[in-house]
């Protein structure tokens, strides 16, 4: 993954400064911007400059999956959790352990799923579907959100 940010404008310089300030803090990050401005590139750059580089970088496009599938993809599930769950599946949170979980188009996530994500962020753990056991989240989150949607009142509440 090559996440080189090209440019010399004051805005690009400011973005580089912010990336350098945030990269090793371990803080979860949300990048806002219009479509096509390079939000994913900023998240990739954060990852490359962090102490998590070389560990998993797992991407989830929240706009590409319906909520029911998105939930099982993110949290994973146990065998028998639902019809067709023939074996345990690790979710993206587990797959990204030690690295970065990149949630693209987070503003497209439903409010109930946003609430579950908030629980993970506040508690630092989650339960796969069909499990009573809690799993510690060991990944940092990098999220992208379309700025025009944010102005219209959508997004994480």
Secondary structure, DSSP 8 states (H G I E B T S, - for coil): --------SHHHHHHHHHHHHHTTT---EEEEE-TTS-HHHHHHHHHHHSTTTTS-EEEEETTSS-HHHHHHHHHEE-TTSSTT--S-EE-HHHHTTTSEEEEETGGGS-HHHHHHHHHHHHHSEE--BT--S-EE---EEEEEEEHHHHHTT-S--
